[in-house]
Amino acid sequence: MKSALIIVASLLVTGCISFAPSSSQFEAKQIETGHFSIAVWEKNTIQKGQPLHIYFEGDGNPNPSHKIAFDFAKKDSFSNVIYVARPCQWVNDKICSQKPQIYKEARFHPEIMKEMQELTEYLIRKHHAPSVTLIGYDGGAVIALNMASRVQTDKVITIAGITDILAYNTYHDLPEVDPDDIDNPADNLALLEQIPQVHYVGKDDNITPRRLVERFVARMKNPKSAVVKVVPSTGHTDWEGIKLDY
C-alpha cells in the first residue's frame, strides 16, 4: 500500500450485495470509491436534512463471522441510520483478491482512511446531514474516531473498540508497524477531545481490554466529554441485548 490511491471526485451507488447481512429496514447498496466497492446499508426511513447515525463494522474479512455493528444499527430507533462495511467485506472486489493486505495489515493505512473519508463525506452530502454520530465496533472504532477528526461530528461511540493502534499491537505482541503506514486515532487527541465520546468495553473482553481504552481517554488533556462504560459479563463479541446511549 505504498503507492498513492486516487479517489474519484464523485461516488456512484450501484447494484446490491450478495452473501451479506440483510434486514427489511435497510436497503443494501455498493458505493464505488477510487479503488473499492464498499458495501453500505441505508435505513428506509432516512430523511434529508437531519443528522445521521453512521456505523462502521469491525475487523474480519472478507466475511466477518460477527456482524455486531450491523446488529446495533438494526436496533437503533433513530430514523437516519447508515451501516458501512469495511473495504473488501461482502463484495466481490477484484482488488481484494489481488491484495489481501488491504483487509489485513494495511487495513488502517492512510490511503484507505482517505477512501473511507470520501465515502463518509459523500453520505453526509447525499443526505444533507448537518452532523453525524459515528459508531464503530472493534477496528471500526478506528474508522469512527479518524472520521470524527475530519467531519463535523456530534458524538463518537465505540464498542469493544481499538482506540490506539500501537497500544493494541503492543498488547497483542504483534509485529511493529511504521507509524507512517497507519492513521492512529491516538495521534489526533487534540481534535478528538473536543468531541463527546462514549466508549463501551466489555468487562470480560481480552481482545480490546478496558485498560487500553481508559489509557486512551486519560491521555486527553481537557476532554469535552469522554466516558468509558464498562459492561459486566460481556466479552468481545457477546453484545446482544446491550443498548447504547446516543
Buried (B, 14 or more C-beta within 10 A) or exposed (E): BEEEBEBEEEBEEEEEBEEBBEBEBBBBBBBBBBBBBBBBBBBEEBEEEBBBBBBBBBBBBBEBEBBBBBBBBBEBEBBBBBBBBBBBBBBEBEBBEEBBEBBEBBBBBBBBBBBBBBBBBBBBEBBEBEEBBBBBBBBBBBBBBBBBBBBEBBBBBBBBBBBBBBBBBEBEEEEEBEEEBBBBBBBBBEEBBBBBBBBBBBEBBEBBBBEBBBEBBEBBEEBEEBEBBBBEEBBBBBBEEBEBEE
